[in-house]
């Protein structure tokens, strides 16, 4: 099981600032999104089964998130080039940001020790942070199970 990081964030905390390169040659930052609701979801790897299902689910709800005033950003340590291929292959409608040096993942406490088949390694925890327009964390989902997750997050966005 993944260990809970020491720098665990809680609802009500100020969201750690970030500025990352994004797909399509763009940039995305928390300060640049001030005034908007931000759904920041961390996922392990582009084009793997769970991560693809999660990105497709968020993309399917993209219009509803936008109507609710929210921006959805997926973050992994994959490169922008990897994100561009992933986004094109699956026609994704969410922004994908590259955290190649894992500084943002560490700030959010989602770069954790994992274990698979008895092997321990560091990796990205699948987690989602709902951040309000003032940069305050409203809700956190940790160890996310993909089925139904995007609908749950959308319901929380609409409840803000």
C-alpha positions in Angstrom: 0.0 0.0 0.0 1.1 3.5 -0.7 2.2 5.4 2.4 0.5 8.7 3.3 2.9 11.5 2.5 4.1 13.7 5.4 3.1 16.9 3.7 -0.6 15.9 3.3 -2.9 18.7 2.2 -6.4 19.1 3.6 -9.5 20.8 2.4 -9.3 24.5 3.5 -5.5 24.6 2.8 -4.1 27.0 0.2 -3.3 25.0 -2.9 0.4 25.0 -3.7 1.2 27.2 -6.6 2.3 25.6 -9.9 3.4 26.6 -13.4 3.8 23.8 -15.9 4.2 23.2 -19.6 1.1 21.8 -21.1 0.0 20.0 -24.3 0.0 21.9 -27.5 2.9 24.0 -26.4 0.9 25.8 -23.8 1.5 26.8 -20.2 -0.8 26.4 -17.2 -0.4 28.0 -13.8 -2.6 28.3 -10.7 -2.1 32.0 -10.6 -3.2 32.2 -14.2 -6.4 30.4 -13.3 -7.4 32.7 -10.4 -11.1 33.2 -10.3 -11.8 29.8 -11.9 -12.5 26.5 -10.2 -9.6 24.1 -10.9 -9.9 20.3 -11.1 -6.3 19.2 -10.8 -6.0 15.5 -11.2 -2.8 13.5 -10.9 -2.4 10.3 -12.8 0.6 7.8 -13.2 1.2 7.5 -16.9 -0.1 8.5 -20.4 -1.8 5.8 -22.4 -2.1 3.1 -19.8 -5.5 1.6 -19.2 -6.7 3.3 -16.0 -5.2 6.7 -16.9 -6.8 6.5 -20.4 -10.2 5.6 -18.9 -9.9 8.5 -16.4 -8.9 11.0 -19.1 -11.7 9.9 -21.4 -14.2 10.2 -18.6 -13.1 13.7 -17.7 -13.1 14.6 -21.5 -16.7 13.3 -21.8 -17.8 15.7 -19.1 -15.6 18.6 -20.4 -18.5 20.8 -21.5 -20.3 20.3 -18.2 -17.2 21.2 -16.3 -16.8 24.3 -18.4 -20.4 25.3 -17.9 -19.9 25.0 -14.2 -16.9 27.4 -14.4 -14.2 24.7 -13.9 -11.0 24.0 -15.7 -9.8 20.3 -15.7 -6.0 19.7 -15.8 -4.4 16.3 -15.8 -0.9 16.1 -14.4 1.7 13.3 -14.8 5.5 13.2 -15.1 5.2 12.4 -18.8 6.6 14.9 -21.3 4.6 17.4 -23.3 5.3 15.3 -26.4 3.9 12.3 -24.7 0.8 14.3 -23.7 0.3 15.6 -27.2 0.3 12.0 -28.6 -2.0 10.7 -25.8 -4.4 13.6 -26.3 -4.5 13.2 -30.1 -4.9 9.4 -29.9 -7.9 9.5 -27.6 -9.3 12.9 -28.7 -9.1 14.2 -25.1 -10.7 17.5 -24.2 -8.8 18.3 -21.0 -5.5 20.1 -20.6 -2.5 17.8 -19.8 0.4 19.3 -17.9 3.9 17.9 -17.7 5.5 17.6 -14.2 8.7 16.0 -15.4 10.7 17.0 -12.3 7.8 15.9 -10.0 8.0 19.2 -8.0 4.2 19.8 -8.2 3.5 16.1 -7.4 5.7 16.5 -4.3 4.1 19.8 -3.3 0.6 18.1 -3.5 1.9 15.0 -1.6 1.1 12.6 -4.4 4.6 11.3 -5.2 4.5 8.3 -3.0 6.0 4.9 -2.3 4.1 2.2 -4.1 4.3 -1.5 -4.1 3.5 -4.0 -6.9 4.3 -7.7 -6.9 6.5 -7.1 -3.8 8.6 -4.4 -5.4 8.7 -1.0 -3.8 9.1 2.1 -6.0 8.2 5.8 -6.1 5.2 6.8 -8.3 2.3 9.1 -8.8 -0.7 8.5 -6.7 -4.0 8.8 -8.6 -5.5 11.8 -6.8 -7.8 14.8 -7.6 -7.8 18.2 -6.0 -10.8 20.6 -6.3 -9.5 24.2 -6.0 -11.8 27.2 -5.7 -11.3 30.5 -7.5 -9.3 31.9 -4.5 -6.8 29.1 -4.6 -8.2 27.2 -1.7 -8.6 23.4 -1.7 -12.3 22.5 -1.4 -12.1 18.7 -1.7 -9.5 16.0 -2.2 -9.9 12.5 -3.6 -7.0 10.1 -2.9 -6.3 6.6 -4.3 -9.0 7.3 -6.9 -10.9 4.5 -8.4 -11.7 5.6 -12.0 -15.2 4.3 -12.6 -17.7 7.1 -11.6 -14.9 9.5 -10.5 -15.4 12.3 -13.0 -19.2 12.4 -12.3 -18.4 12.6 -8.6 -16.0 15.5 -9.1 -18.5 17.2 -11.4 -21.2 17.0 -8.7 -18.8 18.6 -6.2 -17.9 21.4 -8.7 -21.6 22.1 -9.1 -22.1 22.2 -5.3 -19.4 25.0 -4.9 
